[in-house]
């Protein structure tokens, strides 16, 4: 299947789930819902830009906005990011590339990962 077909199936299933949910919504996905979360490209490197090419789909983000999703948890890009975008509180809680300085310039320390890249949400 092509990326487009897989994305369409994913988005349709997500909408079906969201149609049945009431209350505060937390959406967990491997891919990011908004282009603004693709900050990893700024870390440089042609190779990393290549792997960052498919971060998600614009339709995915539109679905989250349409259903008033409160929180988005994602990974894929190997960065640790927190942003408020379009009324959705977005978290990327990826570990990165342990033991390497691949595209980041520093080697993540395990204690930093445990402290900074684990996530607990207290939902109202």
Secondary structure as a PSIPRED ss2 file (coil, helix, strand):
# PSIPRED VFORMAT (PSIPRED V4.0)

   1 X C   1.000  0.000  0.000
   2 X C   1.000  0.000  0.000
   3 X H   0.000  1.000  0.000
   4 X H   0.000  1.000  0.000
   5 X H   0.000  1.000  0.000
   6 X H   0.000  1.000  0.000
   7 X H   0.000  1.000  0.000
   8 X H   0.000  1.000  0.000
   9 X H   0.000  1.000  0.000
  10 X H   0.000  1.000  0.000
  11 X H   0.000  1.000  0.000
  12 X H   0.000  1.000  0.000
  13 X H   0.000  1.000  0.000
  14 X H   0.000  1.000  0.000
  15 X H   0.000  1.000  0.000
  16 X H   0.000  1.000  0.000
  17 X H   0.000  1.000  0.000
  18 X H   0.000  1.000  0.000
  19 X H   0.000  1.000  0.000
  20 X C   1.000  0.000  0.000
  21 X C   1.000  0.000  0.000
  22 X C   1.000  0.000  0.000
  23 X C   1.000  0.000  0.000
  24 X C   1.000  0.000  0.000
  25 X C   1.000  0.000  0.000
  26 X E   0.000  0.000  1.000
  27 X E   0.000  0.000  1.000
  28 X E   0.000  0.000  1.000
  29 X C   1.000  0.000  0.000
  30 X C   1.000  0.000  0.000
  31 X C   1.000  0.000  0.000
  32 X C   1.000  0.000  0.000
  33 X C   1.000  0.000  0.000
  34 X C   1.000  0.000  0.000
  35 X H   0.000  1.000  0.000
  36 X H   0.000  1.000  0.000
  37 X H   0.000  1.000  0.000
  38 X C   1.000  0.000  0.000
  39 X H   0.000  1.000  0.000
  40 X H   0.000  1.000  0.000
  41 X H   0.000  1.000  0.000
  42 X H   0.000  1.000  0.000
  43 X H   0.000  1.000  0.000
  44 X C   1.000  0.000  0.000
  45 X C   1.000  0.000  0.000
  46 X H   0.000  1.000  0.000
  47 X H   0.000  1.000  0.000
  48 X H   0.000  1.000  0.000
  49 X H   0.000  1.000  0.000
  50 X H   0.000  1.000  0.000
  51 X H   0.000  1.000  0.000
  52 X C   1.000  0.000  0.000
  53 X C   1.000  0.000  0.000
  54 X C   1.000  0.000  0.000
  55 X C   1.000  0.000  0.000
  56 X C   1.000  0.000  0.000
  57 X C   1.000  0.000  0.000
  58 X H   0.000  1.000  0.000
  59 X H   0.000  1.000  0.000
  60 X H   0.000  1.000  0.000
  61 X H   0.000  1.000  0.000
  62 X H   0.000  1.000  0.000
  63 X H   0.000  1.000  0.000
  64 X H   0.000  1.000  0.000
  65 X H   0.000  1.000  0.000
  66 X H   0.000  1.000  0.000
  67 X C   1.000  0.000  0.000
  68 X C   1.000  0.000  0.000
  69 X C   1.000  0.000  0.000
  70 X C   1.000  0.000  0.000
  71 X E   0.000  0.000  1.000
  72 X E   0.000  0.000  1.000
  73 X E   0.000  0.000  1.000
  74 X E   0.000  0.000  1.000
  75 X C   1.000  0.000  0.000
  76 X C   1.000  0.000  0.000
  77 X C   1.000  0.000  0.000
  78 X C   1.000  0.000  0.000
  79 X C   1.000  0.000  0.000
  80 X E   0.000  0.000  1.000
  81 X E   0.000  0.000  1.000
  82 X E   0.000  0.000  1.000
  83 X E   0.000  0.000  1.000
  84 X E   0.000  0.000  1.000
  85 X E   0.000  0.000  1.000
  86 X C   1.000  0.000  0.000
  87 X C   1.000  0.000  0.000
  88 X E   0.000  0.000  1.000
  89 X E   0.000  0.000  1.000
  90 X E   0.000  0.000  1.000
  91 X E   0.000  0.000  1.000
  92 X E   0.000  0.000  1.000
  93 X E   0.000  0.000  1.000
  94 X C   1.000  0.000  0.000
  95 X C   1.000  0.000  0.000
  96 X C   1.000  0.000  0.000
  97 X C   1.000  0.000  0.000
  98 X C   1.000  0.000  0.000
  99 X C   1.000  0.000  0.000
 100 X C   1.000  0.000  0.000
 101 X C   1.000  0.000  0.000
 102 X C   1.000  0.000  0.000
 103 X C   1.000  0.000  0.000
 104 X C   1.000  0.000  0.000
 105 X C   1.000  0.000  0.000
 106 X C   1.000  0.000  0.000
 107 X C   1.000  0.000  0.000
 108 X C   1.000  0.000  0.000
 109 X C   1.000  0.000  0.000
 110 X H   0.000  1.000  0.000
 111 X H   0.000  1.000  0.000
 112 X H   0.000  1.000  0.000
 113 X H   0.000  1.000  0.000
 114 X H   0.000  1.000  0.000
 115 X H   0.000  1.000  0.000
 116 X H   0.000  1.000  0.000
 117 X C   1.000  0.000  0.000
 118 X C   1.000  0.000  0.000
 119 X C   1.000  0.000  0.000
 120 X C   1.000  0.000  0.000
 121 X C   1.000  0.000  0.000
 122 X C   1.000  0.000  0.000
 123 X C   1.000  0.000  0.000
 124 X C   1.000  0.000  0.000
